[in-house]
Amino acid sequence: MYRSSTGYVQRAVAIGDVFVVDDDDDARRALTKSLAASGFVVRAFNSAETFLKHRPTKAPVCVVLDYHLPGLSVLGLQKNLLDDCAASVVFVTRRGDVSTVVQAMKGGAVDFLTKPVDPEQLLAAVTRGLEQSARADAERRLYGVFLERVDRLTRREREVATGLIRGLLNKQIAAELGTTERTVKVHRAHVMAKLQVGSVAELVQLVEHAKRGDGVMAIGSAARSEADRLLDSRRH
């Protein structure tokens, strides 16, 4: 639990794994104590090398990371954590200029806090980090399901799906593919069934959500620019 600025005692509600990585013993203990007092289960490490031996494998995860750890590119570690397990990163530092903060935030950092870290700010940042990690992990899982569905499509079904995403009518797709409109209708039905959508609008929506993971490319590279135009026109 922690006492907010309004005076109310609040308990941490975000669930997940929290790691503190800092070579400063006093700072590491203070960060760990503050987070543990707020209800988090925390594992602390005094070096990146030790942390990497016990690195998390599943989300949600938030890593509170000293920006100036020796012998390591923390931005590289940040990227690897985001890619490997959708972990979020909260940087802490005793010094940091504007360009440093901007670079870290562009890399996906949740926050950049100055030591000694305010407990309330730390709790808020870690809570946001765990929530962000959980969302990223859910999106990654949904994208995996999407790719599994796309893998069920035959080459011709992908071509038909590409046409549908581009907003073409059955007869226009048939003309492009050199086949009959009736054949396109059959392939269209297979596309809808395999991708588990009930309409072209749902198909476009599915692709729009999956574009974070390059879902358009999964269906067919020729669809990318056309899908972008179609989705942009739907937004305006």
N, C-alpha and C positions, 0 to 999 in steps of 0.2 A: 504494500500500500504506500501511497505518498500523499502529502498535503499540497493541494493545489493553491494557486494564488488567491483563490476565493476563500480559502480556509477549510474547504471540505476534504476529508480524507477519501481518496479514491484508490481502487485496486486495478492493477494491470489486467486487461481483458484479452489482449492478443495472445494467441497460443502459437508456440513454435520454439525453435532452438536459438539461443542467443550465445554468441561467442565474443569475448573481449581479447584483442591482440594488441599488447602494448609492452615495450621493453622497460618502461618506467614502473618500478615496483609500486611506488606510492599511488601513481595514477591508476594503475591496473587494479589495485585493491579497492580504491575509491569507486571506480566505475562498477566493479563487480558487486561491491556492497550495496551501492545505490540501486542497481537493477534487481538484485536478490531481494532487497527490502520491498520492492514493488511487485513481487510475486513471480518473477522470471526465474527459470532454472538456467544458470549461467556457467559456461566453461571458459576459463581464462588461460592465456598462453603468453609467454614472454618473448616469443619470436615467431616470425612467419613460418620458418621451417618446421617448428614444433606443431604449429597450428595445422599446417598442410598434411602432416602425418595423421591427423584426426579430423580432416576436413569433412564437412557435412555432405551427405549424399542425397538428401531429399528436403524439399521445402515444407513449410515455411521456415526460412533461416534469416537471421539478421546478424551481421558481423560488425562490431564496433572496433574500428581499425585505426591505429595511430598512423597518421599520414607520413610521418618521418621515420618509419622503421628502417634500421640500417640494412644495407645489402639486399635491397628488394625494390622492385618497381611496384608500388602499391596500386597504381592504376592498372598495371598488367594483371595483378592479383584480382582486382575488382572485376575486370572483364571476364577472367576465367571463372570466377564465382557466379557471375550472372549467367554465363553460358552453360556451366556444368550443372548447377542445381537451382537456378533462379534465386540465388541468395541476394539479399539487399545489403548495402554497405552504408554505415554511418561513420564518417571520418571525424577523428578528434586530433587536435594539434595545439601546441603552445604558440605557434607562429604560422602565418599563412597570408599571402597577399591575395589581391583580387583575382589575378590570373590563375592562381593555384585553385582557388575555390571554384571559379568558372569551369576549369578543366575537369575537376572532380565531379561537378554537378552534370556537366555534359556527358560524362561517362556513366551516369545513372545513379550517382550517390543520392541517398535520401536526404542527408543533411551534412553540414560541415560545422562542427562545434569546437569552440575554443576552451582549452583547459585554463583553470579548473572548470569542469563542465557543470552547468546548473542541473541538478537532479530532475527537475520538472521538464526541462528541454530534452534531456537525455531520454526520459521515459516516453515523451511524445514522439521523438524521432524513432526510437526502437519499435514502438507500437505501429507507427506508419510503415516502418521497414518490413515488419512481419506481415502486415496486411498487403503491402505491395508484392512481397515474395509469394504470398498465397495466390494472389491474382495472376501473377506471371506464370506460376506453376499450373494453375487451372487452364489458362490460355494455351500453354504448351501441350497439355493433355488433350484439349479439344482439337488442337491442330493435328496431333497425332491421329486422333480418330478420323479427322477429315482426310488425311493422307491415306489411311487404310481404306476409306471408301473410294477415293480416287483410284487407288490401285486395282479396284475391281473393274474399272472401265476398260473396254477394248480400245484399240487405236481409233476406230471409226466413232465410237461413242465419245471419246475425248474431242474429236473434231466437231461433233454435233454439239457437245457441251460448250466448246469455244464459241460456236456460232450463236448459241443461246445467250451466252454472257455478253456477246457483242450486240445483242438486241435484234438479231436477224429473225425473219419469219421462216417457217418450215420450207416454203418454196424457194426462198433465197439461199438457205443452207443447201438444199438439194441441188440448186444450180451451181453453187461453188464446188460441191463434192462430185458433181456429175452423176447423181443418182436420182431416184424418184422421191416425190414428197411423201409417199406412203412409207417408203423405207426410212426416211428421216423420222417420221412419226413413231415407227417401231423403236429406233435407236433412242429417240427422245424419251420414250416411256422407260427404257432400260436405264437411262441416265438418272431420271427422277427416282426410280426405285433403288438403284445402287447408292446414290448420294442421299437418299432418304429425305427428299424434299417434295412438296406437293405442287409447286408452281415455279415458273421462271423467276418470279419476284423472290421466292425463298432461296433459289439457287444463287441469285445475285447477292442476297443478304449473307448467305453462307460464305461466298467468296470474299465479301467485304470484311467479314470478321476474321477470315483466315489469312487475309493479306499481310497481317503482322508476321506470319510465318511463310509468306510467299506462296499462298495457296493458288494464286492465278498461274504461277509458273508450274505448279504441280499438274494443272489441267492441260496447259499447253502454252508455250512461250509466245505464240502468235496472239494469244488472248490478252496479253498484258496491257498494251497501250489502249486497245479497244475497251477493255474492262475499266481501265482508269477513266476514260472519257465517259463511259456509261455511268459509273459510280459518281463521278463529279457532277454530271447532269442531274442525277437524282438528289444531290445535296442542295442544289441551287433552285 
